[in-house]
């Protein structure tokens, strides 16, 4: 109908020109004008017949029109257009070619024939002659009309079809330049660039458009996928950051994820929270926001958001798996195992999901191993569908060591070596030898592990020595590390931590100070020393300063919040202790030390019910000294509470009701 409307307009215009009579009027004196009027009268009749579906009659009227004006190039092109619309492309082509014979530069003839040949070439890829001729015609038109986006769009199509990808891209760039708001043109250019292997330019093309048009969700999704493939997060930030306030769910999500992937968690949270306000039902926005919370250390907020998504969209097992991971980080082993179990079942039985199911089984096995349930860990490992990987072998080795199955350890060591995991194999072998008291051979295996895995493995080796009853060997190992790399803040921190565990605080203190002296942002060392002072009830004002510096680096860290609250508690500043201790318990709801500290605070504040509840939760969480906690609960149940005793004790002494745990 588009062609018919066009022709109705053209014919009407022709008949309204001065000296152009309507059909049936007397012929004017000028013969040429009369012939022209007759020609267009027949053409108008052809349009009417075509609209009624009388295509044979329309064709006959067109021929009569051309008999009246056989050398009129305009009339020939108009007739060709109408014939094409009535389904007679062969006749149409003949008339268009005749028009170009009469006038080789005829604009309408060039466009009509180029379009006709383009359609034919696209419908029949083997018709290279039509393609090549259409290219020639379009090149002529492009030279004549360098600002005609439609011509360059068709050129891009044909050049691509001809295999000239570089020329197609040039034409595509011109279309995008001429039509900056056309998402189809931008998508087409990006696809051509991807085919040419020019992924960075394809991404930049998409990002430029999304930046200027934040509501272009489809192109933002395209850019998001490409950014993932290229790991090009900084490029995304550079492009989208200036227009971030303009909104757009996908654009905001992409910018937020880019901040997250670039280690800018705070900016990720701010961006994604704005996106969630605008699009509260967008699962991708909420998923990325939960991941940003987790990266920032806001575990409680991350867990709450993942739990909400699980409740709303149980058909997505990935949300439940992410919830399980977050609960695991929070120390909620039972909750994590439950969520992992449901996620495992939700992944179904499809072969392509086997790696994901195996990863879940491995995480569950490690959690069961950590709580001493070797049978459950072994059962989960036995269900692994692709059991030949190194992680499965490492977990099997841990189970064998903890179970004292030395034959299984030897088999696992051999298996790890077959997998080119010589470092883990040496570490596992050394631990098994150490547990059996074969110190000389164990030392050789540990040295091999350190050479292969790096100096950081000394921490694990030192802990193996300590738990095996040879703490001095572990101490010597860490001292050697410090001697070989005295500028390593981590080495100094780990040596200080180890000395503290050996109850040698006077020796631990200078190592901890050296750690954050070398690296002022070493939050673990700052918190460790600050909490150590709080536990020993000494230098409490300095403890507040050290812990505050740690929190300035990692403000949502539950262990650091607990340290701050406990320092306030030891100072007798109970009201100030409440907020950090309650925040710590929210971030780490299954940490027995935090819960016991919170119970102690509630008791001091006279909140007996809250104190008992916190202590009971601490007992359920598995404290290091459950007997002392049970005695505390018993005393509280008998009405013996410490809320009236607000006196300070001397520096260096511990309160009778203060638990004794090493700093986290």
Phi, psi and omega in degrees: 000337180298317180294320180298316180298319179300316184288325174303318180294317181295316181295317179300319179297317181298320183285342179270352180295151179305133179081009180256104184280158173284166181299134177095348179285163178294145181291137178288171183293323183283119185294321182295319179294323179296317179296321179295317180297319179296316181301312183286335174295316178294325179295322178293321176297324178296320178299315180299317179296319180297320180295330178276358182083012181266075190289328177295317178295321179298316180298320180295319179294324178297316180298320178297321178299317182289330175298325181287328183222069186290342183252014182269105183299321179299314181296322179298317180292319179294322177294319179299318180297316181292321178295323178297319180293328180274006175088029179235068185296328180297310177299319180301314180298318180300316180293321179295318179294322177297321178299319180287335173294320179289317182222092184300341180259013185296119185300310182296321179296316178300314182294317183296312183293321178299316179295319181297314180291325177299312180300319181294318181293322180290327180283332182227089184304334181286348181277076184288333180294318177297319180299312184294321178293321177298321178300316180300314180296317181292325177298319178297317180293321180295321178296326180281329185229075184293352179250014181266101184296327182296319179296315182291329176296319179289324176299317179300318179300310185289322178296321176297317180295328180280355179087006179266080187294321180298317179292324177298319179296319178301316179294320178297321177298321180294320178298314180297320179296321183280336182231070186298342180258009184267105182293328180296318179297319180294317178298316181298317179296317179299320179294320176297318179296320178297319178298329180275002180077017181259062185299317180301318179291324177299315179296317181297322178300315179294316182295322178300318180291314182297323179298320180278338183225077185302339181276001182281078187298321185294317179288329176295321176296319177300313179297322180299314180298317181292323177298321175300312184297323184267349186055043188258054187289323179295324177296321178296315180299315181301322183279319189263340184302317181297333183252019186301325184290348183285346176088200186098116188300310184290318177300316179293319179296318180296317178295317179298316179294325179296318174301316182298312182292339180267007178081018181251069189295321181298315178293326177298315180297314181300315182294315184287331175294321176296318179297323180292323177299321181280329184224073187295341182263000182285110183295325181294320178300312182293323179297313179295324178295317178298319177295323178293318175304315183296319179296326180282348182096005179274072188294322181296316179295320179296314181297319181296319181289318177297320179297322178297317180292324177298317181294321183279327185227067182294348182285352179255099182295338181298325179295318180293324178294319177294324175298316180300316179300319181292317177299323178298316178298324179287352181088010179270081186295314181298315179296319179295316180299319179297316180292321178297320182298316179292320178298319180301315179293326184288339180286354175072204184238008181300139184299323183293341179269003182303316179300324179291315179299320179295321178298321178294315179300319180295318178297317179296321178298317179296320179296317178294323176298319180296330179261013172082012179266081185292327180295315179295320179297317180295319180297317179295319180293326178293340179271358180298130185278334177236080194278003188269004183282160182294326181295319178300318179295320179296317180294319177300321178296319178297317179298317181296318179295312182295331180273352182072024180268087188289329175297317178296325177298313181299319179297319182291321177300316178298318181296319179297321179292325176298330180271011182063029176258060187293324179296304176301325178297316180295320179296317179295316179297318180297318180296318179297318179294320180296319181293339178262005175079016180265075194293320183296313179292324179298318181299319178297318179295320180294321178298321177297316180299318181295319180296323185274326187259348180102167187295335183297337181290348177301328179299314179295319179296317179299319179293324176298315178301316183297313182289339178272005176088017179233061186297329182293328176296317178296319179298316179300321181297314180290325177295323177297321179297314180297320180295323181280337182216070186294347179268005180275113179296323180295319179298317180293320179297313183293326174294317178298317178300316182294317178299322177298317179296334176274008180063038178240067187295322181300326178277331181289321188304311181295329178292319178296319178295323179296325182298308181276351169289320177287324183225092185303339180265018180281083185300319180302320180291319179299312181294319183300311181292319179299315180292325177300317177297316180297318179296322180274358179057048180219151176049049188291326178294320176293325177302316178301318181295313182297315181293322177299321177295322177296318181291332176295335178271322185222080194289342183256007183293117184298322179295320180291321177298320177298318179301315180297312180299321181290325176296317176299319179300313182296333177279354183080013180264070192292322179298322179286337180285336187300307187300310180294325180290321178292322176295319179299317180293329177289320181286327183228074190288354180243015179276115185296326180294313180299315182295323178292317176302317181296319176299318178300318180295312180301322179297317179297327181275001178081014180265078191296317181298316179295323179296312180299318180298315180295318179295320179296319178296323177297319179295319178295329183284349176089067179289164178291329181235077183295331181297314180298322181290322178296321178295321178297317178296320180295316179297318180294323179294332178275002178092005180268092182242155186267016190294337182272347184270091183256015183281148177277153172255165185292151178302141179090348178260157179255144173294148180295331183264007182269127178291156182242100178228148176293151179299154178273000000 
